[in-house]
Amino acid sequence: MPGFHIHLAIGNRYIEKHTIEDKESFLWGIIAPDFTDNKDKTHYTKPTKPNSSIIEFSKNKVCIEDFLKENEVKTDYEKGVFLHLLTDKIFFNEFFPKEYLEKENYVQFCKNLYTSYEMTNPYIAKKYNIKFSKELLEKIKQNIEDNSKKKHIEGKVGHNIIPIDKLEEFIEKMSDISIEDYLKKYSK
């Protein structure tokens, strides 16, 4: 999943380009699905076989159709949650080259992803004017530590797999979308 900085950059840019009445609720919705012990539940993840490829895992990580069966997207908070899930789905299914995902194992992919976030977050925070309250910083720090322990990747270093120019294109693409159009697409 994209890190908090990426989600908030998309949220900030989306607010600049679209009419959002309750900006704070929208931004909380943008990050809410990642503040849980059970991300499979908040992302409506479909089970995958134990030895599934990263590609198969990515296809099943977010099921927007299942989210929409249980939720109506009417409030700005709900729009933020929907944009978060849509961002995750597109990020994992379109951002990384298929060739890379076919040859990489899951543990190394996670190491590379978390290393990439550490390397790109300062740039993203500055460029997209992302500011965190002390409370939110603590929650994010705890969330990252918990996820690292769950994935057994703490203390391990990967390499950057998120080029800044491609990340900026992704942020712009996601902030340009019409939530209403995607709601129609996935509601069918």
N, C-alpha and C positions, 0 to 999 in steps of 0.2 A: 504494500500500500504506500502511496505517497506519504511523506512525513507531514507533521503539523505545519511546518513552514510553507510547504507547497500548497496544502489545502487552504491555508489562510491567504496566501498570495492570490490564489484563484478566487477566493471569496471577496477580497478587497477589490480586485479588478472587476468581478461580476457586479458588485455594487456600483462601481464607477460607470458601467455600461448599461445597466438595467434599473428598473424601478423596484426598489426594495424599501418597504415602509419601516420595518423594524430591523435595522442593520445589526444591532447587537444580537438579537435572537437568531438571525440568519447566520452570523459568524459562529455562534455557539452550535448551531445545527451542523455547520461545516466540519466541526471537530468532534462532536458528540459520539459518533459511532466508534471512535477509537478509545474512549474513556470507559472501558469495561473489561472485566476479566474474561468475558466470553465474546470475542469479536466474531466468532463464527455465527453467533445468534444475531448480533447487530448488523452483520453484513449478509445474512441469509445465505450462508455458505452451504453448498451441496457437498455431501461426503465424496471423497476421492479414495481410490485404492491406495494402500500403503506405499507402493512403489511407483506411484503416478509420476509422470514427467512434470516439470515446472509448467509446461504449456497446458496440460490437463488440469493441474492445480489452479492455474490462472483463470481458466474458463469457468471453474466452479466456485471461485473465491467470493464472488458477489452475484447474487441472483435478484436482480431488480424486479423481475416479475413477481417473485414471492413477497418482496417488500411491499409492492403495490397491492397485493391481495389483502394485506393486513393493515395498510395505512392509506389514508387520503392525504394528498399533498396540497394543503390549502394555506397554512400559515407560513410566515417567512422562516421560522425554525424548521418546519417540515421540508421546505424548499432547500434549506441548507443541508439537511440530512440527505435528501435525494441527490443533490449535487455532489456531496461527498461520495456516495455509493457509485454514482455514474463516473466520477473521476477515478475511483479505484478500478472500476471495471475497464475503462478505456486505457488507463495507465498500464495495467498488467497485460492487456490483450493487444495493445498497439504500440506502446512506447519502446519496448525492447525488441531488437532484431530476433526473428525466429531462430536464426542460426545460433545466436548466443544462448537462447533458452534451451535449445535442443542439446547442447553440449555441456551445459553447466549443471552441477548438482544443487539441490535445494539449500544445503548448509552453506556452501560457498556463495550462492546467490544472496542469501540473507546477510552474510558478512559484507559482501560488496555493496549491498543496498544500504546498510547502516553506515558504512564508511562513506558512501556517497552523500548521505544526508549530512553527516558531520562536515564534509568538505563544501557542500553547496549552501547549507543553512545561513552562514553569515552573509553571503552575497544576496540570497533571497530576502533575508530580513531587511537589509539595507535598501535594496532596489524597490521592494514592494511595501516599505514602511510598516513592517510587522513589529508590533510592540506587544509584550506580554506583561500582564500583571504579575506580582510576586506569587499570588495564589496559583495562577495558571502555570507559571514556570515550574512550581513545585509539582503540580499534577503531571505535567509533561515529563519532567525528570523521572518521577516515579514510574510513569507508564513505560518509558524507554528502558529503565532498569528492569522492570518486571518482564517486558518482552524479551530482553536480552537473555535473562535467566531461563525463560521458558524455551527459548530456541537454542540454548547452550552455545551462545556465540560471544559471551562477554570476554573481553581481553583479547579477542582475535581481530585481526585487521584484514580487510579486503582491499579492493581497489575501486576507484570511482568508475561507475558504469552509467552515470547520468551527466552527459555533456551539458554545460550551461546553456548553450545556444538552443539545443533541442528542448531543454527544460523550459526556457522562456517561450518557445513556440507552443509547447504543450499548455502552459499557463494561459496564454492568449487564446488558444483554441477552446479551452474549457470555459473561459470567462466570456467567450462570444456565443456560446450555445444558447438555445432557447429551452428553458426547463419545460415549458408547455409542450413544445414539439417532441421532446424525449418522453414526456409523460404519455402522450398519445401513442408514440411508437411502442413503448413497453406495455401499455394497457391493452393492446390488441390480443 
